[in-house]
Amino acid sequence: SYSNNEWNIYRIWKQLNIEIYTKDFCIWCDRAKSLLESKNLSFTEIDLSDDSVRSEFYSKLGEGVKTVPQIFMDNKRIGGFQELVRWFADGN
């Protein structure tokens, strides 16, 4: 069962608009989706398996990003799988 603080954090998480940019055969993408699912959080998955679509995404994103998954919460980039783990650990 949740403590009051954990319950408040969970309620905030449930309201987030979560998007995850992925591609086929990506173990880190699968792990990020599993982590979100383990928290009972819904998300929109955007498939970037097409190389040209993925390249365009990276160039629009800038910041030297060249990997998936890329996770966004309320249009703010969290980063990849490791950053998502850290985000949850920090109790955002």
Secondary structure, 3 states (H helix, E strand, C coil): CCCHHHHHHHHHHHCCCEEEEECCCCHHHHHHHHHHHHCCCCCEEEECCCHHHHHHHHHHHCCCCCCCCEEEECCEEEECHHHHHHHHHCCC
